[in-house]
C-alpha cells in the first residue's frame, strides 16, 4: 500500500503504476528467496507452494492488465486511492487495537 502511494506521488499513473509495482515486487521476492535459501529455510515444500501460488496468480495478472487498459485513468486512480486509504485505515485500526 505504501509503495502504491509513493509511485502515484512520483507521478506514475495507470498501467505504469501496476507495472512498476510488479517489477519492484519481483525484485524484492528474488532477494527474499535468495536470503532465505542461503539461510537454509526454503524447503522443497515451500518452493512448490510458492510456484503453485505464482502459477495461479499469473493468469490474473493478464486479466487485470486487460481490465486496466479498458478503464478510464481517473477511475483507476480513484480505485488505487481507495485501496491505499483502506490499507492505511486497516493499519491504523490494528495499531490502535494493539495499544488497548
ChimeraX attribute file (.defattr): number of C-alpha atoms within 10 A of each C-alpha:
attribute: neighborCount
match mode: 1-to-1
recipient: residues
	/A:1	13
	/A:2	11
	/A:3	14
	/A:4	18
	/A:5	17
	/A:6	12
	/A:7	16
	/A:8	17
	/A:9	10
	/A:10	10
	/A:11	10
	/A:12	16
	/A:13	16
	/A:14	19
	/A:15	16
	/A:16	13
	/A:17	20
	/A:18	19
	/A:19	12
	/A:20	15
	/A:21	15
	/A:22	13
	/A:23	11
	/A:24	13
	/A:25	13
	/A:26	12
	/A:27	11
	/A:28	12
	/A:29	12
	/A:30	12
	/A:31	12
	/A:32	12
	/A:33	14
	/A:34	13
	/A:35	13
	/A:36	13
	/A:37	13
	/A:38	10
	/A:39	9
	/A:40	9
	/A:41	11
	/A:42	14
	/A:43	11
	/A:44	9
	/A:45	9
	/A:46	11
	/A:47	13
	/A:48	11
	/A:49	12
	/A:50	12
	/A:51	12
	/A:52	11
	/A:53	11
	/A:54	11
	/A:55	11
	/A:56	11
	/A:57	11
	/A:58	10
	/A:59	11
	/A:60	11
	/A:61	13
	/A:62	11
	/A:63	10
	/A:64	12
	/A:65	16
	/A:66	12
	/A:67	11
	/A:68	16
	/A:69	12
	/A:70	9
	/A:71	13
	/A:72	10
	/A:73	14
	/A:74	11
	/A:75	12
	/A:76	18
	/A:77	17
	/A:78	11
	/A:79	12
	/A:80	20
	/A:81	16
	/A:82	12
	/A:83	15
	/A:84	17
	/A:85	15
	/A:86	13
	/A:87	14
	/A:88	14
	/A:89	12
	/A:90	12
	/A:91	12
	/A:92	12
	/A:93	12
	/A:94	11
	/A:95	11
	/A:96	10
	/A:97	9
	/A:98	8
	/A:99	7
	/A:100	5
